[in-house]
Amino acid sequence: MNLVINGVVGQKKLGWPLLCWEARAVNVTRPSRLMAADQELFQEAQAQWNLEKLYADLAIAKQDIAPHKQPALTSTEQELLRGLLCRYSPAEIAAQRFTAPKTVEVSLSNTIYRYVETLTQRELNILESWRNVADWLTAAGYASARLEINWSQVPDVPVFYGREEELATLQTWTTAAAAPCRLLMVLGPGGIGKTSLLVKLVEQIQSEFECLIWQSLRPAPSLETILQSWLGQFSDAGDRSGDLYAQLSSLTEYLRTHRCLIVLDNLDTILQEGDFAGHYRKGYEPYGDLLRRLGEEQHQSCVLITSRESTKEIVMLDGPTRPVRSLDLPGLGQAAAGILQEAQLSDEKQWSQLIRIYRGNPLVLKIVASNIRELFGGSVSDFLKQRITLITSDVSFLIEQQFQRLSTAEQDLLYALAKIREPVNVGRLQQELAPNILQPLGSLVRRSLVEKSAAGFTLRPVVMEYVCDRLSREMHP
């Protein structure tokens, strides 16, 4: 017989006192099943149900019909209850607990079913289906009024400057009574404040929705992973065990029958590096189907997306009067003065020039302001006298992230524009570089690395300094 002693598997030896062993027979080839059985399952029920009150009230019902038993619900009873609340059948619960279906069915019949009948003031032994448990408890008021998924992961934005116009626009688009947007993408370079803007927006409009989902795509989860997570927490979702198409259909059906607010943050992390803007990484192409269906199919929900670059699905569906729209987020403008004031910089009359150099990018300005305070005693005038665009390691890292995502044609065009160092029109670029310059140029504009003015196309100042520095290092390694 295999024995476990403080986590070590060994063989019992003759002559050893039995009391020295805290042992039990196990199948050592299947440790994962033991671990799974010991874990607390179905914790997603917490997002949908008032479990603390439900546990307490069911414990009272338990005492009414079984006063000889332990007063509170046991951990097993709580786990079985959570499984039913997540709309898992007894067989599905048994599979996740690695026990026999009959064992779960008998346990439910002797415990949870009877407690629920008593709590909901029904006669004993009339419960005919495991589905009745969630239905009866919903009718009794134990379901949460609003479903929140990953809402604890919403970033904290303690300080927020400006953006009144953008907030008003987004609020109108998302809550308009006549034709609210069902899919909305906020675009802009790193550090421009896309996520912060959506945090403030959802604070204003969340009361309009019965389901809230915040999904960060920074860890690059597969679409299958997030759909299984979401559908597992929807109380009346359809097929969550089928193929991807069936799961997508279950999601869109839920969004038709429930008003949900979904935020997909950092979509660019699942987009392809080394290619033109808007192409998916290998294995993440199904996200294109998700965006297409969310944009094309009618539903009463709203999906908000942040990204450094758009995708072909959004580009094809986007329009100023359509239910799919995009907002290119500009710099803060003079509202960025609040950042410089917070950093306690001097020479306020020069702040506008500093904001213009860094195009009102909040994160870049915070980094630069910190360095001005440390290197120039907080004097903006002394810094501007250097006639440089300060590129710190932090700012460089932001641009490097974007540079590494570029195709070879885009990188070559950046180098060419850095050498020219002045605005240039398309005709000159085609004449001096190559006739097929339009695709990489358009991609760089969409990535907010190249800006257009009446004089032509040129690099943003911070990008200009970064590319020139990179050129110098490549020429003089």
Helices and strands as residue ranges (DSSP letters): E 2-5, E 8-11, G 18-20, H 31-38, G 43-47, H 51-65, H 75-85, H 90-97, H 101-110, H 112-119, H 131-139, E 147-149, G 151-153, H 164-175, E 183-187, H 194-205, G 206-208, E 211-216, H 223-233, H 244-257, E 260-265, G 267-270, H 286-296, E 302-307, H 312-317, E 324-328, G 333-336, H 337-342, G 348-350, H 351-357, H 362-375, H 380-384, H 393-404, H 408-420, H 426-432, H 438-446, E 450-453, E 456-459, H 461-475
